[in-house]
């Protein structure tokens, strides 16, 4: 299945594309790089943020499709995504995923771990998105608040390692 936006890979490096809401967050972790990379590869930010994850893949990988669910019971909203890039080096690990048809937004989000010259481990979230449904356009201020809250919870989940 193809993603719903043209700027595939734009969260990996460089400026985020114009015409979208941008989210960036970078925090230092106390966990070691290997531990943080394993947690990231096994959906820790999503699950730690209180989201459900549906996927056939045990770990994140290029082309893996998954859905995140927010809410509870029959009110849970499932949003389909696909991993469009992955980086796996000794000093950088992460991936970016894009929205698939059926998602309430259109855009891309990335989680990236890196180490600096002193060996500190950093976790970064980069995203660009805009509403894809009429009701998310109407509720854009609420959607922005939800996105900010979920991003805060991604960061907290990785900090709690």
SVG drawing of the C-alpha trace seen along z (x, -y; Angstrom):
<svg xmlns="http://www.w3.org/2000/svg" viewBox="-18 -26 52 37">
<polyline fill="none" stroke="black" stroke-width="0.4" points="0.0,0.0 1.3,-3.5 1.6,-6.3 -0.7,-9.4 1.9,-12.1 4.6,-13.0 7.5,-14.0 8.6,-10.4 11.7,-10.4 11.6,-14.1 11.8,-13.4 15.2,-11.7 17.3,-14.8 17.0,-18.4 14.1,-20.8 10.6,-19.5 8.3,-20.3 6.2,-23.5 2.4,-23.3 2.3,-20.9 2.3,-21.2 5.8,-20.4 6.8,-18.7 10.3,-18.3 11.5,-17.1 15.1,-16.1 16.0,-14.8 19.0,-13.1 18.4,-9.6 20.0,-7.9 19.7,-4.5 22.5,-3.0 22.3,-3.1 21.8,0.6 19.0,0.8 17.3,-2.3 17.6,-0.9 16.0,2.4 13.2,0.6 12.6,-1.6 12.7,1.4 10.0,3.1 7.5,0.2 8.3,-1.1 7.5,-4.7 4.1,-3.8 3.2,-1.4 4.7,-3.6 2.5,-6.5 -0.6,-4.3 -1.2,-3.4 -2.0,0.1 0.1,1.5 -1.2,3.9 1.4,5.5 2.6,8.9 6.2,7.7 7.9,8.3 10.3,5.4 10.3,2.3 11.8,2.8 11.6,1.2 8.2,1.7 6.5,2.9 2.9,1.9 1.3,1.3 -1.6,-0.5 -1.6,-2.5 -4.8,-2.7 -5.7,-5.5 -8.8,-5.4 -10.5,-2.5 -12.7,0.4 -15.1,-0.3 -14.0,-4.0 -10.4,-3.1 -9.3,-4.9 -6.9,-2.8 -4.5,-4.7 -2.5,-2.7 1.1,-3.5 4.1,-2.1 7.8,-2.3 9.4,-4.2 13.0,-4.5 15.2,-2.9 18.7,-3.7 20.8,-1.1 24.3,-2.1 26.6,-1.9 25.8,-5.5 22.3,-6.0 19.2,-3.9 15.7,-4.8 12.9,-4.9 10.3,-7.0 6.8,-6.0 4.2,-7.5 0.4,-7.6 -1.6,-5.1 -5.1,-5.5 -7.5,-5.5 -5.3,-7.5 -6.9,-10.7 -3.8,-12.7 -1.4,-12.7 2.4,-13.0 5.4,-11.3 6.8,-10.8 10.3,-9.7 12.0,-8.3 15.8,-8.5 18.5,-7.6 22.0,-9.0 25.1,-9.3 27.3,-12.4 31.1,-12.7 30.9,-12.3 28.8,-9.1 25.5,-10.7 22.4,-9.0 19.8,-11.3 16.2,-10.5 14.5,-12.7 11.0,-12.9 10.4,-14.7 7.1,-14.9 5.0,-16.7 1.3,-16.3 -2.0,-17.9 -5.6,-16.7 -6.8,-14.1 -10.4,-13.9 -13.0,-16.7 -13.6,-16.1 -9.8,-16.3 -9.7,-19.6 -12.7,-20.9 -11.1,-19.7 -7.5,-20.8 -6.8,-22.6 -7.8,-19.5 -5.8,-17.2 -2.7,-19.4 -3.2,-19.1 -3.5,-15.3 -0.4,-15.1 1.6,-17.2 0.4,-15.0 1.3,-11.8 4.7,-13.2 5.3,-14.0 4.4,-10.5 6.8,-9.0 9.6,-11.0 8.6,-9.9 8.5,-6.3 12.0,-6.5 13.3,-8.5 11.9,-5.8 14.1,-3.0"/>
</svg>
